[in-house]
């Protein structure tokens, strides 16, 4: 049960990262891949930017995981 709640939490974070608009939200704060300096690729900010970009790139699998989660929740009660 705890593991399932942990997976749902990760799915919610992935959903939150996937809906961030790069032009309206991220570009104003300098959190785009183009704004990242070449030498700072291993910094925490660069890794978070990479995670946000990966979540936005993998939207279709994320939609499938959401559908599977909803179906499991409906069946299990």
C-alpha positions as a Markdown table, in Angstrom:
| # | Residue | x | y | z |
|---|---|---|---|---|
| 1 | Unk | 0.0 | 0.0 | 0.0 |
| 2 | Unk | 2.8 | 2.4 | 0.8 |
| 3 | Unk | 4.6 | 1.6 | -2.4 |
| 4 | Unk | 1.4 | 2.3 | -4.4 |
| 5 | Unk | 1.0 | 5.7 | -2.7 |
| 6 | Unk | 4.7 | 6.5 | -3.5 |
| 7 | Unk | 4.2 | 5.6 | -7.2 |
| 8 | Unk | 1.0 | 7.8 | -7.3 |
| 9 | Unk | 3.0 | 10.7 | -5.8 |
| 10 | Unk | 5.7 | 10.3 | -8.5 |
| 11 | Unk | 3.0 | 10.2 | -11.1 |
| 12 | Unk | 1.5 | 13.5 | -9.8 |
| 13 | Unk | 5.0 | 15.2 | -9.8 |
| 14 | Unk | 5.5 | 14.0 | -13.4 |
| 15 | Unk | 2.1 | 15.4 | -14.3 |
| 16 | Unk | 3.0 | 18.7 | -12.7 |
| 17 | Unk | 6.3 | 19.0 | -14.6 |
| 18 | Unk | 4.7 | 18.0 | -17.9 |
| 19 | Unk | 2.1 | 20.8 | -17.9 |
| 20 | Unk | 4.6 | 23.6 | -17.3 |
| 21 | Unk | 4.6 | 25.9 | -20.3 |
| 22 | Unk | 8.2 | 26.6 | -21.4 |
| 23 | Unk | 7.4 | 29.9 | -23.1 |
| 24 | Unk | 5.1 | 31.4 | -20.4 |
| 25 | Unk | 6.6 | 30.1 | -17.2 |
| 26 | Unk | 10.0 | 28.5 | -17.6 |
| 27 | Unk | 11.6 | 31.1 | -19.9 |
| 28 | Unk | 10.8 | 34.0 | -17.6 |
| 29 | Unk | 12.8 | 32.4 | -14.8 |
| 30 | Unk | 15.7 | 31.1 | -17.0 |
| 31 | Unk | 14.8 | 27.4 | -16.7 |
| 32 | Unk | 15.0 | 26.4 | -20.3 |
| 33 | Unk | 17.6 | 24.1 | -22.0 |
| 34 | Unk | 18.8 | 27.1 | -24.0 |
| 35 | Unk | 19.6 | 29.1 | -20.9 |
| 36 | Unk | 21.7 | 26.4 | -19.3 |
| 37 | Unk | 25.4 | 27.1 | -19.4 |
| 38 | Unk | 27.6 | 24.3 | -20.9 |
| 39 | Unk | 29.9 | 24.0 | -17.9 |
| 40 | Unk | 27.0 | 23.8 | -15.4 |
| 41 | Unk | 25.4 | 20.6 | -16.7 |
| 42 | Unk | 25.9 | 18.7 | -13.5 |
| 43 | Unk | 24.4 | 21.3 | -11.2 |
| 44 | Unk | 21.1 | 20.7 | -9.4 |
| 45 | Unk | 19.4 | 23.3 | -11.5 |
| 46 | Unk | 20.5 | 21.7 | -14.7 |
| 47 | Unk | 19.3 | 18.3 | -13.5 |
| 48 | Unk | 15.9 | 19.7 | -12.6 |
| 49 | Unk | 15.7 | 21.4 | -16.0 |
| 50 | Unk | 16.5 | 18.1 | -17.7 |
| 51 | Unk | 13.8 | 16.3 | -15.6 |
| 52 | Unk | 11.2 | 18.9 | -16.6 |
| 53 | Unk | 12.2 | 18.6 | -20.3 |
| 54 | Unk | 12.1 | 14.7 | -20.1 |
| 55 | Unk | 8.6 | 14.8 | -18.5 |
| 56 | Unk | 7.4 | 17.2 | -21.3 |
| 57 | Unk | 8.9 | 15.0 | -23.9 |
| 58 | Unk | 7.3 | 11.8 | -22.6 |
| 59 | Unk | 3.7 | 13.0 | -22.4 |
| 60 | Unk | 2.2 | 10.1 | -24.3 |
| 61 | Unk | 3.6 | 7.4 | -21.9 |
| 62 | Unk | 2.5 | 9.7 | -19.0 |
| 63 | Unk | -1.0 | 9.8 | -20.4 |
| 64 | Unk | -1.0 | 6.0 | -20.6 |
| 65 | Unk | 0.3 | 5.7 | -17.0 |
| 66 | Unk | -2.5 | 8.0 | -15.9 |
| 67 | Unk | -5.2 | 5.9 | -17.6 |
| 68 | Unk | -3.8 | 2.7 | -16.1 |
| 69 | Unk | -3.7 | 4.3 | -12.6 |
| 70 | Unk | -7.3 | 5.5 | -13.0 |
| 71 | Unk | -8.5 | 2.1 | -14.1 |
| 72 | Unk | -6.7 | 0.4 | -11.2 |
| 73 | Unk | -8.2 | 2.9 | -8.8 |
| 74 | Unk | -11.7 | 2.3 | -10.2 |
| 75 | Unk | -11.4 | -1.4 | -10.0 |
| 76 | Unk | -9.9 | -1.6 | -6.5 |
| 77 | Unk | -12.2 | 0.9 | -5.0 |
